[in-house]
Amino acid sequence: MTGVYILAVHILIVVIMYVLMKAHVLEVDLFFFAIIVFIPLWGAVSALIITYLVKAKKSGSKKDALDNMSGRIEKKEIVQAPVADSENIVPLEDALIMNDPKVRREVMMDVLMQDTGSYIHVLDEARMNDDVEVVHYATTAMASLSKEYELKLQEYSVEYSENPEKEGLLDDYINFLGQYISSGMISGQFLEIQRTTYHQLLRDKLSLKPNIDDYAILSKSLMDGGLYSDADTALLTMEKNWPNDEKLWLLRFRYYYDTGAGSKVNEMIEKISNDGGFYSRQVRDVVKFWKAKAQG
């Protein structure tokens, strides 16, 4: 019954916010209104904060920019970002540190019209910007992108539960969930839930076809989540099946370092230093760094 009351209050708040928005009392657009609908209470509070800052002229901006975002102004001169590729990130980062609110807002709007997935880390930084409208645009883009990820993950989850043997499905599910986890968009308990699912999917795949690459991915993710006992179990399996692979050496080195096993770290460094075998540049750089650190 409590849930019904909470839902009723949320619906009432949404209706009030919609009326205020249409009356131009609330300084948000339809794009941001989705946040009010899908994020109870905090969405409405954010809208009120933005309205206060805009009306108090603390954002250094004009409402025309918001109108452009929602499509109510069809033609307006804005800064055109370069074509969608990896080089796009540089102009956006430059824009965020420029002391020009107009440029920052215009670049952000242009980014939102393109593939925001290429700008996740920049959007995350933009949410800390001192321009309230830049924060507004970045928050809107991140919320929209996060919603897309969640909906896609739901599709994968349902499809995998109904047809786990579908060719390529498990790989696609694992890759997509891994991308979501590493994006930086999620944290806290929700991140741990997604990690748990990710680890189980990797174990499902390894039960079908054991290989060192997936064991390496699993071990690293377990350590990222602080699950060192489980990571040790995965590393022991790697040591049994692929004892001479450098991926194992690098992961085991990290494991000993993270768990404070200094003597084990030194043993590994000495072994590589005194071994006449060939090792990759990455391994040699790690050994060189730690030997220099010990001497310094």
C-alpha positions as CSV (number, residue, x, y, z in Angstrom):
1,M,0.0,0.0,0.0
2,T,2.9,2.3,0.8
3,G,4.2,1.8,-2.8
4,V,0.8,3.0,-4.2
5,Y,1.0,6.2,-2.1
6,I,4.6,6.9,-3.2
7,L,3.6,6.3,-6.8
8,A,0.6,8.6,-6.5
9,V,2.8,11.4,-5.0
10,H,5.4,11.0,-7.7
11,I,2.7,11.2,-10.4
12,L,1.3,14.4,-8.8
13,I,4.8,16.0,-8.7
14,V,5.3,15.1,-12.4
15,V,1.9,16.7,-13.3
16,I,2.8,19.8,-11.4
17,M,6.2,20.1,-13.0
18,Y,4.7,19.6,-16.4
19,V,2.2,22.4,-15.8
20,L,5.0,24.7,-14.6
21,M,7.1,23.9,-17.6
22,K,4.3,24.7,-20.0
23,A,3.7,27.9,-18.2
24,H,7.4,28.7,-18.6
25,V,7.8,29.0,-14.9
26,L,10.1,26.0,-14.8
27,E,13.2,26.6,-16.9
28,V,13.7,23.1,-18.3
29,D,12.8,21.5,-21.7
30,L,11.1,18.3,-22.7
31,F,14.5,16.5,-22.9
32,F,15.1,17.2,-19.2
33,F,11.5,16.5,-18.3
34,A,12.3,12.8,-18.9
35,I,14.7,12.9,-16.0
36,I,11.9,14.3,-13.8
37,V,9.7,11.4,-14.8
38,F,12.2,8.6,-14.5
39,I,14.2,9.8,-11.4
40,P,11.6,10.4,-8.6
41,L,12.1,13.4,-6.4
42,W,15.8,14.1,-7.3
43,G,14.7,14.9,-10.9
44,A,12.2,17.5,-9.7
45,V,14.7,18.9,-7.2
46,S,17.3,19.2,-10.0
47,A,14.8,21.0,-12.2
48,L,14.0,23.5,-9.4
49,I,17.8,24.1,-8.8
50,I,18.3,24.8,-12.6
51,T,15.4,27.1,-12.7
52,Y,16.7,29.1,-9.7
53,L,20.2,29.4,-11.2
54,V,18.9,30.4,-14.6
55,K,16.4,33.0,-13.2
56,A,19.1,34.3,-10.9
57,K,21.4,34.7,-14.0
58,K,24.1,32.5,-12.4
59,S,24.5,30.3,-15.4
60,G,25.7,33.1,-17.7
61,S,23.3,31.8,-20.4
62,K,20.0,32.4,-22.2
63,K,17.0,30.2,-22.6
64,D,17.4,30.1,-26.4
65,A,20.0,27.4,-25.9
66,L,17.5,25.2,-24.1
67,D,14.9,25.9,-26.9
68,N,17.4,24.7,-29.5
69,M,18.0,21.5,-27.6
70,S,14.3,20.6,-27.5
71,G,13.8,21.5,-31.2
72,R,11.6,24.5,-30.7
73,I,14.1,26.6,-32.7
74,E,14.8,25.0,-36.0
75,K,17.6,27.1,-37.2
76,K,20.2,28.7,-35.1
77,E,23.9,29.4,-35.6
78,I,25.8,26.9,-33.4
79,V,29.4,25.7,-33.4
80,Q,29.6,22.6,-35.6
81,A,31.6,19.8,-34.1
82,P,33.8,17.7,-36.4
83,V,32.6,14.5,-37.9
84,A,32.0,11.6,-35.5
85,D,35.4,10.0,-34.8
86,S,37.9,9.7,-32.0
87,E,39.3,13.2,-32.7
88,N,36.0,14.8,-31.7
89,I,36.9,14.4,-28.1
90,V,39.7,16.9,-28.2
91,P,37.6,19.9,-29.3
92,L,35.0,19.1,-26.7
93,E,37.6,18.9,-23.9
94,D,39.1,22.2,-25.1
95,A,35.7,23.8,-25.1
96,L,35.0,22.7,-21.5
97,I,38.1,24.6,-20.2
98,M,37.5,27.7,-22.3
99,N,36.3,30.8,-20.4
100,D,33.4,31.3,-22.8
101,P,30.0,30.0,-21.7
102,K,28.5,30.4,-25.1
103,V,31.1,28.2,-26.8
104,R,30.8,25.6,-24.0
105,R,27.0,25.4,-24.4
106,E,27.0,25.3,-28.1
107,V,29.6,22.5,-28.3
108,M,27.7,20.5,-25.7
109,M,24.5,20.8,-27.7
110,D,26.2,19.7,-30.8
111,V,27.6,16.6,-29.0
112,L,24.2,15.6,-27.8
113,M,23.0,15.5,-31.4
114,Q,25.7,13.0,-32.2
115,D,26.8,9.7,-30.7
116,T,27.3,10.4,-27.0
117,G,28.8,7.0,-26.4
118,S,32.2,8.3,-27.8
119,Y,32.2,11.1,-25.2
120,I,31.3,9.3,-21.9
121,H,34.4,10.3,-19.9
122,V,34.2,13.9,-21.2
123,L,30.5,14.1,-20.4
124,D,31.3,12.9,-16.9
125,E,33.8,15.7,-16.5
126,A,31.3,18.2,-18.0
127,R,28.9,17.4,-15.1
128,M,31.5,19.1,-12.8
129,N,31.6,22.3,-14.9
130,D,30.9,25.7,-13.4
131,D,28.3,26.5,-16.1
132,V,24.9,25.2,-15.0
133,E,23.7,24.7,-18.5
134,V,26.7,22.6,-19.5
135,V,26.0,20.5,-16.4
136,H,22.4,20.3,-17.5
137,Y,23.2,19.1,-21.0
138,A,25.9,16.6,-19.7
139,T,23.5,15.2,-17.1
140,T,20.8,14.8,-19.7
141,A,23.1,13.1,-22.1
142,M,24.4,10.7,-19.4
143,A,21.0,9.9,-18.2
144,S,19.8,9.2,-21.7
145,L,22.8,7.0,-22.5
146,S,22.5,5.1,-19.2
147,K,18.9,4.4,-20.0
148,E,19.8,3.0,-23.4
149,Y,22.4,0.7,-21.8
150,E,19.9,-0.5,-19.2
151,L,17.2,-1.3,-21.8
152,K,19.7,-3.1,-24.0
153,L,21.0,-5.1,-21.0
154,Q,17.4,-6.1,-20.2
155,E,17.0,-7.3,-23.8
156,Y,20.2,-9.4,-23.5
157,S,19.2,-10.8,-20.2
158,V,15.8,-11.9,-21.4
159,E,17.1,-13.3,-24.6
160,Y,19.9,-15.2,-22.8
161,S,17.6,-16.7,-20.3
162,E,15.3,-17.9,-23.1
163,N,17.9,-19.0,-25.6
164,P,21.4,-19.4,-23.9
165,E,22.8,-21.5,-26.7
166,K,22.1,-19.0,-29.4
167,E,25.3,-18.5,-31.4
168,G,27.3,-15.4,-30.6
169,L,24.8,-14.2,-28.0
170,L,26.9,-14.9,-24.9
171,D,29.9,-13.1,-26.4
172,D,27.8,-10.1,-27.4
173,Y,26.2,-10.0,-23.9
174,I,29.6,-10.2,-22.2
175,N,31.2,-7.5,-24.4
176,F,28.3,-5.1,-23.9
177,L,28.1,-5.5,-20.2
178,G,31.9,-5.2,-19.9
179,Q,31.7,-1.9,-21.8
180,Y,28.9,-0.6,-19.5
181,I,30.9,-1.5,-16.4
182,S,34.1,0.2,-17.7
183,S,32.2,3.3,-18.9
184,G,32.2,4.9,-15.5
185,M,28.5,5.6,-15.7
186,I,27.5,3.3,-12.8
187,S,28.8,3.0,-9.2
188,G,27.9,1.6,-5.8
189,Q,25.6,-1.3,-5.3
190,F,24.3,-1.2,-8.9
191,L,27.9,-1.5,-10.2
192,E,28.5,-4.6,-7.9
193,I,25.3,-6.2,-9.2
194,Q,26.4,-5.7,-12.8
195,R,29.9,-7.1,-12.0
196,T,28.3,-10.2,-10.4
197,T,26.3,-10.8,-13.6
198,Y,29.5,-10.2,-15.7
199,H,31.5,-12.7,-13.7
200,Q,28.8,-15.3,-14.0
201,L,28.6,-14.9,-17.7
202,L,32.3,-15.2,-18.1
203,R,32.2,-18.4,-16.0
204,D,29.4,-19.7,-18.2
205,K,31.6,-19.1,-21.3
206,L,34.7,-20.6,-19.7
207,S,32.7,-23.8,-18.7
208,L,32.0,-24.2,-22.4
209,K,35.4,-23.3,-23.8
210,P,38.3,-22.6,-21.4
211,N,40.9,-20.1,-22.7
212,I,43.4,-17.9,-21.1
213,D,42.1,-14.6,-22.5
214,D,38.7,-15.0,-20.8
215,Y,40.4,-16.2,-17.6
216,A,42.5,-13.0,-17.7
217,I,39.4,-10.8,-18.2
218,L,37.7,-12.6,-15.3
219,S,40.7,-12.3,-13.0
220,K,41.2,-8.6,-13.7
221,S,37.5,-7.8,-13.2
222,L,37.5,-9.8,-9.9
223,M,40.4,-7.7,-8.7
224,D,38.8,-4.5,-9.8
225,G,35.8,-5.5,-7.6
226,G,38.1,-6.4,-4.7
227,L,37.2,-10.1,-4.9
228,Y,40.8,-11.3,-4.3
229,S,40.0,-14.8,-3.1
230,D,38.0,-15.5,-6.3
231,A,40.7,-13.9,-8.4
232,D,43.3,-16.2,-6.8
233,T,41.2,-19.2,-7.7
234,A,41.1,-18.0,-11.3
235,L,44.8,-17.3,-11.3
236,L,45.6,-20.8,-9.9
237,T,43.6,-22.3,-12.9
238,M,45.7,-20.2,-15.3
239,E,48.9,-21.3,-13.6
240,K,47.9,-24.9,-14.0
241,N,46.9,-24.7,-17.7
242,W,49.1,-21.8,-19.0
243,P,52.1,-21.5,-16.6
244,N,54.4,-19.6,-19.1
245,D,51.9,-17.0,-20.4
246,E,52.9,-13.4,-19.7
247,K,49.3,-12.4,-19.1
248,L,49.4,-14.7,-16.0
249,W,52.7,-13.0,-14.8
250,L,51.2,-9.5,-15.0
251,L,48.0,-10.5,-13.3
252,R,49.7,-12.4,-10.5
253,F,52.1,-9.5,-10.1
254,R,49.1,-7.1,-9.6
255,Y,47.5,-9.6,-7.3
256,Y,50.5,-9.7,-5.0
257,Y,50.9,-6.0,-5.1
258,D,47.2,-5.3,-4.3
259,T,47.2,-7.8,-1.4
260,G,50.4,-6.4,0.1
261,A,52.5,-9.5,-0.5
262,G,55.7,-7.6,-0.9
263,S,58.0,-10.6,-0.6
264,K,56.2,-12.3,-3.5
265,V,56.5,-9.2,-5.6
266,N,60.3,-9.2,-5.0
267,E,60.5,-12.9,-5.9
268,M,58.8,-12.3,-9.2
269,I,61.1,-9.3,-10.0
270,E,64.2,-11.3,-9.1
271,K,63.1,-14.3,-11.2
272,I,62.6,-12.2,-14.3
273,S,65.8,-10.2,-13.8
274,N,67.9,-13.4,-13.4
275,D,66.2,-15.4,-16.1
276,G,67.8,-15.4,-19.5
277,G,64.6,-15.9,-21.4
278,F,62.8,-13.4,-23.6
279,Y,60.1,-11.2,-22.1
280,S,57.8,-8.6,-23.7
281,R,58.5,-4.9,-23.4
282,Q,55.6,-4.6,-21.0
283,V,57.0,-7.1,-18.5
284,R,60.5,-5.7,-18.8
285,D,59.1,-2.2,-18.1
286,V,57.3,-3.4,-15.0
287,V,60.5,-5.0,-13.7
288,K,62.6,-2.0,-14.5
289,F,60.2,0.4,-12.8
290,W,60.0,-1.6,-9.6
291,K,63.8,-2.2,-9.4
292,A,64.3,1.6,-9.8
293,K,61.7,2.2,-7.1
294,A,63.5,-0.2,-4.8
295,Q,66.9,1.5,-5.4
296,G,65.5,5.0,-5.0
